[in-house]
Amino acid sequence: MFHQFDHRWATYDGLDVRDASLAEKCNKAFTVLPRYWVADEEINARLSGKWDKSWLLAFRDIARSTDERTMIASALPRVAVGHTAPIVDADCPLVLSAMWASLAFDYVARQKVGGTHMTYSYLKQLPMLDRETLEAPALWDSTQSLREWIEDRALRLIVTADDVVSALETNTIEWNDSERLIIRAELDAAFLVLFGATRTDAEHILDSFPIVRRKEWIEHGRFLTKERVLDSFDQLRDAMNAGLPYNSRLNTSQGATA
């Protein structure tokens, strides 16, 4: 039902599940429908004393080798979830969502996960940025902390609907496919840098996602994700070497806030 940066990935239509359409995702009032309903009272009772926030951070337990990605997590409204969507208690949900969705993190996860389940035990073995790193200035922009740099981009990807906007207490960002591609490339490049990847490492990591590559070659005749991420990677490294703030392509994109 959810995917990376998208809590409205799919919806039930009667007894059948289908992907949400682009038109539906562009409608900030659209909400996905579940197959089963759970009363708010029951949800609140289960979370009482354990979780007092109006949102959840969940990840998919199922992580098959035939899937495009291994680690799939998303911020969710405060709703009932099944056992295959474990919940995480997090102070920095936006940072975690962005880090877990990155290709660099996914690459490492694939080296660890031996079966078809992403469990808490595996999650505890995977690389995480510590608080000191997050609160320090971004390596490519000393005018803001790394946390601020990441959260600004994660918010643009996550808060595209009224239900999660009210939960995270922020403004709605219109769903914009072109802008989302820029943001995701920048985040992927940033985590490659933060995890210490060289450019050769970055190329190898990106080439290790054959399903992503195959789909893009079929649709576009080229591996666009690799091109975009490497371009952003080079720009981030150039900014670091020059000691100048990274000039995001978002500055010239056509994004709007409602």
C-alpha positions as CSV (number, residue, x, y, z in Angstrom):
1,M,0.0,0.0,0.0
2,F,3.0,2.3,0.5
3,H,6.3,2.9,-1.2
4,Q,9.3,5.2,-0.8
5,F,8.2,8.7,-0.2
6,D,4.6,7.7,-1.1
7,H,2.0,6.5,1.4
8,R,-0.6,6.5,-1.4
9,W,1.2,3.9,-3.7
10,A,-1.9,1.6,-4.0
11,T,-5.5,1.5,-2.9
12,Y,-8.2,-1.1,-2.7
13,D,-11.0,-1.0,-5.2
14,G,-13.5,-3.4,-3.7
15,L,-11.6,-6.6,-3.1
16,D,-8.9,-5.8,-5.6
17,V,-5.8,-3.7,-5.1
18,R,-4.5,-1.3,-7.8
19,D,-1.9,1.3,-8.1
20,A,-3.0,4.9,-7.4
21,S,-3.0,6.9,-10.6
22,L,-1.0,10.1,-11.2
23,A,-4.2,12.1,-11.3
24,E,-5.1,10.7,-7.9
25,K,-1.7,11.5,-6.4
26,C,-1.9,15.1,-7.7
27,N,-5.2,15.4,-5.8
28,K,-4.1,16.3,-2.3
29,A,-7.5,15.3,-0.9
30,F,-7.2,11.7,-2.3
31,T,-6.8,9.0,0.3
32,V,-6.2,5.3,-0.3
33,L,-8.8,2.8,0.9
34,P,-7.9,-0.3,2.9
35,R,-9.5,-3.7,2.6
36,Y,-10.2,-3.8,6.3
37,W,-11.1,-1.1,8.8
38,V,-9.9,-0.7,12.4
39,A,-11.6,1.7,14.8
40,D,-9.6,4.7,15.9
41,E,-10.2,3.7,19.5
42,E,-8.5,0.4,19.0
43,I,-5.5,2.1,17.3
44,N,-5.2,4.6,20.2
45,A,-5.5,1.8,22.8
46,R,-2.7,-0.2,21.2
47,L,-0.4,2.9,20.9
48,S,-1.2,4.3,24.3
49,G,1.9,4.8,26.4
50,K,4.1,3.8,23.4
51,W,3.5,6.4,20.7
52,D,1.9,9.8,21.1
53,K,2.6,11.3,17.7
54,S,0.0,11.8,15.0
55,W,2.1,10.0,12.4
56,L,3.8,6.6,12.0
57,L,7.1,5.6,10.3
58,A,6.8,2.1,8.9
59,F,8.8,-0.2,6.6
60,R,8.0,-3.2,4.5
61,D,8.9,-6.6,6.0
62,I,8.9,-8.3,2.7
63,A,12.2,-7.8,0.8
64,R,12.4,-10.3,-2.1
65,S,15.4,-10.4,-4.4
66,T,13.0,-10.0,-7.3
67,D,11.8,-6.6,-6.1
68,E,13.1,-3.4,-7.5
69,R,14.2,-2.2,-4.0
70,T,15.0,-3.9,-0.7
71,M,14.2,-1.3,1.9
72,I,10.9,0.4,1.5
73,A,9.7,2.8,4.2
74,S,7.3,5.7,4.5
75,A,5.8,8.2,6.9
76,L,2.1,7.4,7.4
77,P,-0.9,9.0,9.0
78,R,-1.8,7.4,12.3
79,V,-3.6,4.3,10.9
80,A,-3.7,0.6,11.6
81,V,-0.9,-1.4,10.0
82,G,-0.4,-5.2,9.8
83,H,2.6,-7.2,11.1
84,T,4.4,-6.9,7.7
85,A,4.7,-3.2,8.2
86,P,6.8,-2.8,11.4
87,I,6.7,0.6,13.0
88,V,9.8,2.5,14.1
89,D,10.1,5.0,17.0
90,A,12.1,7.8,15.4
91,D,13.0,11.4,16.4
92,C,14.0,12.2,12.8
93,P,11.4,10.5,10.6
94,L,12.1,12.6,7.5
95,V,15.8,11.9,7.7
96,L,15.3,8.2,8.2
97,S,12.7,8.1,5.3
98,A,15.3,9.8,3.0
99,M,18.2,7.6,4.2
100,W,16.3,4.4,3.9
101,A,15.1,5.2,0.4
102,S,18.6,6.0,-0.8
103,L,20.3,3.7,-3.3
104,A,23.4,3.7,-1.1
105,F,21.5,2.3,1.9
106,D,19.6,-0.2,-0.2
107,Y,22.9,-1.5,-1.6
108,V,24.2,-2.2,1.9
109,A,20.9,-3.7,3.0
110,R,21.2,-6.2,0.1
111,Q,24.5,-7.4,1.5
112,K,22.9,-8.1,4.9
113,V,19.4,-9.5,4.2
114,G,19.7,-13.2,3.7
115,G,16.1,-14.1,3.2
116,T,12.9,-12.4,2.2
117,H,12.2,-10.4,5.4
118,M,13.6,-7.0,6.5
119,T,13.5,-7.4,10.3
120,Y,14.4,-5.2,13.2
121,S,17.6,-7.3,13.6
122,Y,18.7,-6.6,10.1
123,L,17.8,-2.9,10.5
124,K,20.1,-2.6,13.6
125,Q,23.1,-3.8,11.5
126,L,22.7,-1.2,8.8
127,P,24.5,2.2,8.5
128,M,22.9,5.2,10.1
129,L,24.0,8.8,10.4
130,D,24.5,9.9,14.0
131,R,23.0,13.0,15.5
132,E,26.3,14.8,15.6
133,T,26.7,14.4,11.9
134,L,23.1,15.5,11.2
135,E,23.4,18.7,13.3
136,A,26.7,19.7,11.8
137,P,26.8,21.9,8.7
138,A,26.2,20.0,5.4
139,L,29.6,19.2,3.8
140,W,28.5,21.0,0.6
141,D,26.6,23.9,2.2
142,S,27.8,25.4,5.4
143,T,24.7,27.7,5.6
144,Q,22.5,24.9,6.9
145,S,22.8,21.7,8.9
146,L,22.8,18.4,7.1
147,R,19.5,17.6,8.9
148,E,17.9,20.7,7.5
149,W,19.2,20.0,4.0
150,I,17.8,16.5,4.0
151,E,14.5,17.3,5.7
152,D,13.8,20.1,3.3
153,R,14.0,17.7,0.4
154,A,12.2,14.8,2.2
155,L,9.3,17.1,3.0
156,R,8.9,18.0,-0.6
157,L,8.5,14.3,-1.4
158,I,6.4,13.2,1.5
159,V,3.8,15.9,2.3
160,T,1.8,15.7,-0.9
161,A,-1.6,14.9,0.7
162,D,-3.9,16.3,3.3
163,D,-3.8,13.3,5.6
164,V,-0.1,13.2,6.1
165,V,0.2,17.0,6.0
166,S,-2.0,17.3,9.1
167,A,0.0,14.5,10.8
168,L,3.4,16.2,10.2
169,E,1.9,19.7,10.8
170,T,3.3,21.4,7.7
171,N,2.1,22.7,4.3
172,T,1.1,20.7,1.3
173,I,3.6,20.4,-1.6
174,E,2.1,19.7,-5.0
175,W,3.0,16.4,-6.6
176,N,5.5,17.3,-9.3
177,D,7.1,14.4,-11.2
178,S,10.0,16.5,-12.6
179,E,10.8,18.1,-9.3
180,R,10.6,14.7,-7.5
181,L,13.2,13.2,-9.9
182,I,15.6,16.1,-9.1
183,I,15.1,15.7,-5.4
184,R,15.6,12.0,-5.3
185,A,18.8,12.3,-7.4
186,E,20.2,14.9,-5.0
187,L,19.3,12.7,-1.9
188,D,20.8,9.6,-3.5
189,A,24.0,11.5,-4.4
190,A,24.2,13.0,-0.9
191,F,24.0,9.6,0.8
192,L,26.6,8.2,-1.5
193,V,28.9,11.0,-0.4
194,L,28.0,10.6,3.3
195,F,28.6,6.9,3.2
196,G,32.1,7.6,1.8
197,A,31.6,6.4,-1.8
198,T,34.1,7.4,-4.5
199,R,32.8,8.0,-8.0
200,T,33.8,4.5,-9.0
201,D,31.9,3.2,-6.0
202,A,28.9,5.2,-7.0
203,E,28.9,3.8,-10.5
204,H,29.2,0.3,-9.2
205,I,26.4,0.8,-6.7
206,L,24.0,2.2,-9.3
207,D,24.8,-0.6,-11.7
208,S,23.8,-3.1,-9.0
209,F,20.1,-2.3,-9.4
210,P,19.3,-4.4,-12.6
211,I,15.6,-4.1,-12.4
212,V,15.7,-0.3,-12.2
213,R,18.2,-0.2,-15.1
214,R,16.1,-2.6,-17.2
215,K,12.9,-0.7,-16.7
216,E,14.5,2.6,-17.7
217,W,16.2,1.2,-20.7
218,I,12.9,-0.2,-21.9
219,E,11.0,3.1,-21.2
220,H,13.7,5.7,-22.1
221,G,16.5,3.9,-23.9
222,R,19.0,4.9,-21.2
223,F,19.7,4.5,-17.5
224,L,18.3,7.9,-16.4
225,T,18.6,7.3,-12.6
226,K,22.4,6.6,-13.0
227,E,22.9,9.7,-15.1
228,R,20.9,12.0,-12.7
229,V,22.5,10.6,-9.5
230,L,26.1,10.8,-10.9
231,D,25.5,14.3,-12.2
232,S,24.3,15.4,-8.7
233,F,27.2,13.5,-7.1
234,D,29.7,15.4,-9.2
235,Q,28.1,18.7,-8.4
236,L,28.1,18.0,-4.6
237,R,31.8,17.0,-4.7
238,D,32.6,20.1,-6.8
239,A,30.9,22.3,-4.2
240,M,32.8,20.6,-1.4
241,N,36.1,21.1,-3.2
242,A,35.4,24.7,-4.0
243,G,34.1,25.5,-0.5
244,L,30.9,27.0,-2.1
245,P,27.3,26.2,-1.4
246,Y,25.8,23.6,-3.7
247,N,23.5,25.2,-6.2
248,S,20.5,22.9,-6.3
249,R,18.6,22.4,-9.6
250,L,15.5,22.9,-7.5
251,N,16.2,26.6,-7.7
252,T,15.3,26.6,-11.4
253,S,12.6,23.9,-11.3
254,Q,8.9,24.7,-11.5
255,G,7.6,23.5,-8.1
256,A,4.8,25.1,-6.2
257,T,3.4,25.1,-2.7
258,A,-0.3,25.1,-2.1
